[in-house]
Structures are given as C-alpha cells and as structure tokens.
C-alpha cells in the first residue's frame, strides 16, 4: 500500500529535531551513500543518440512529466524523432516495450508513460539500457528520459532537474535538506546539482518571480522558469477534486487559482491505485454536495473506461517563460 507524501518533509525548523526525523536520519545516510556509490561506479552506456534527462532532486510533485511533454513537442515541431523513455513506475510490465494506447493500461505501463504516449512515442523499461536500444532500433533520434537523474546507466547529453519553485513561510521545496526517508531529497542538494546542466524552476501561476533565496542555492546553474498552465478551464459548477500525485495539495491550489468552484478535495498517495470502493466513496461525496468530479490527466488515465466517463480530466502543460533559452539548450545537442 502506498502512503501519502508526508507534508512535514517540506517544513523547515519546527520539526528539525522531531523524534521521527532523528530515527530516520541513519537510514537517510545509508540511502545517500548507496546512491552516491552507484553513480560513481557505473560506466554509462552510450545509445548512439542524444539523451535528454528530465529529473528531480526530490521525490515527486515537481512537474517533470509536463516538462518532458513540452520538450517532446518542441523537438517534434523541428521534425526530430524524439521518443520518451520511462521505467514505467506503477506498471506490472518491465519492458522494454513501446506503449500502445490500444492495448496497454496504466496498470500495465504506469500512468506517466500512458499520458505521454497520447502524443508521442513512449517506451517503458526497467532496464534503461535495453529501453534505449529498443527506442533507437525503432527510429528514435533523441531519447527524452522521464525521470532518471539518479540513474547513471545511460550517457546523458543534457540533464535538467525540475524543482518546485513555490516557497512559503512554512513550506520549502527541499524541507530541511534531509534525504529520504528523513526528508524529500533523493540525494544531497549539492551532489544532484553538480550533475545538472540547468534547473527548471516550476512556479505557480500566482507567483510573479522566483524566490531569490531559492535561486541563490543553484550555484550559477542556468535557471529556466516554467509554469504549469491549464490547457482548458476547469469544469463549470461545483466540483469535488481528487489527485494521487506527489504533492496533491498543489493540485488543489491550482484548481482554485484557475477558477474552479472546488467544494471538496481528496488527496491520495502518488500513483494511487483506484479501487471501485474508493471511487464510489468519492462519487458519493460529490453527489451529496451536488458536484461533479475532476482530476489530473495522470490520475484520469488510471481510471476504468466507465469511471473516465464520469470524471473530467483537467489537462495542463509546462510553459517556459524564456522559450529562446530552452530552444538554445535543445539546439546544443
């Protein structure tokens, strides 16, 4: 059973010496050491085509998949045969295989690859090397990895790390900088940034400029500001929202900011498995409130056809403020 993302991971100061964090700190040190050793000892495989990695320094909730889709869109607009590559988290199949919308479900390949495959060739592979070989054999001229900054198996031509740029008094993208499971970091900040070519800072729609204190941490790395932008307005009328993503509370905020009449919201664990009973419970809540149901595209693809007919998917995209800077990075490969 997957558990919701701990909200306290992103809090600073108040819980620094909490018993939970103190107990988890030794495990976090082991996690960081194992990750660092794996990266240092692995000789990356060159698949023979450029590899663009869209990764993260924290666990979930930053907007990596919309960035992958935007980069695939921009490469396709140039006539470049770019294929997405994912490990297929949450799916039962290990690959390598090309996602087929007519035959595969989210239970087979994971929700993110299924979402990407609606517009572009997308592959899943637990073994990224095997996945890259299959994609190249199928005609890929560029591989865009959805996640994988801590996976050293492929030689990366361009590594972008996507970072949540929303800062609040009690909420910081890196929390106190603790590594999993004591905090949200996949590895120490300095180590992750050292291997990145640039930072994609994802800002909410209502934040005009990034926090200078946050940008200062990036040690001179190029920073590309992007925002999650709705492709359509939220459905009209009262709505009950639900989302199983890394930071479901951000979906709640985004729906309200987009003008949704959100009368209730159900946060769920990242990649949550929707059971018939859980969906009926959410639907009963909406019925009592005289409301419709709305969720993210990533959650919607995990629904059965019957439930898809009852729930509205709210599509979004990543919009880069300086698209020339992004195109310049892509041109360099």
Phi, psi and omega in degrees: 000130178277143180254152178298153175299127179295123180295329183291344175305325188263005178271145180250143168082298191298327184248015185304319183254025181294151179304321181299312181294321180297321179292326184273346184301316178299322178295321178298321179296321178294315179303311181297319182293319179295317178299313181298318181293319179298317180294318183292327188266350184272133173267110185296145178271135177263112182283355178093358175226159178299143177240120176256121180256125174254101187240189181214161177256347178238170183273105171070164170077022181252339181102030182297314186296318173300327177292318176302314181297319180296319179291320175299319178299315184290323177291319179297323178297335177272359182084017180270129178280091181255133179243142175276147177225126181224158175279353176075042182302133179092351178260156183274340182274144184260341179073192005284139175206152176273131183292130180241113183298334182282341187235339185253146175246173177298329178293336178277313193237355183095155185286322184293312176300323180295323177294315181294325184291349178291339183234340187215158172300131183223136181241148168241146178196121173297327174262104185296327179297311179299322178296319180293320179298318180294319180296317179296319178297334180270002175111003180295130175258343173217140175250129177248111182276126172271101186079167178122013179298330179265005177259110187270009190292329181254144175286122185262132177275324181215125180243116176248133175252130181264127185234134176293118183266005180277120178239141178222170182303322184249012185218124182230139185306329182253007185057229175266014178083011182283142178277149177310139004267005179281347181197188187272355187285138174280334178198166179302145185305312184298320181294317180292319180294327183299330182266358182269144175272332180198163180247134170257112183262112185269114182255148173288161185298330186267010179251114187290316185227151177291155179293120181303325180295328178286314181299326181300333181288346187274004167053045175081003176293145173302137181241120176255120180272130178226161178224146173280118186244128178296139173273348178205153176293157175299157179299149182285156177085174180299141182223146166253120180261155172210150182203135174247077181232178183300319179231080184299333180296336178287328175294318177301313179298318183293321178298315179297316180297331180276000176097012180288137174277076187273109183268343176197158181214136182245108176278139182229161178298154178302134181059033183302141175274122182276118174264161179299320182292321180292321179290322177296324178296316179294318181296323179294323177297317179296320180297319178298328183266001181064039187238160172272183181239134180222144178209180180281162175301318182299323177283323184299323182291345178273355180277155173289160178306321180297318181285330176299327180290340183259347185240138177269130174273133179256100185279144178224166176221163173265121178250121180274132181293320179249087183289336177295320179296320178296314180298327178294318178296318181292324180295329182293341181274000000 
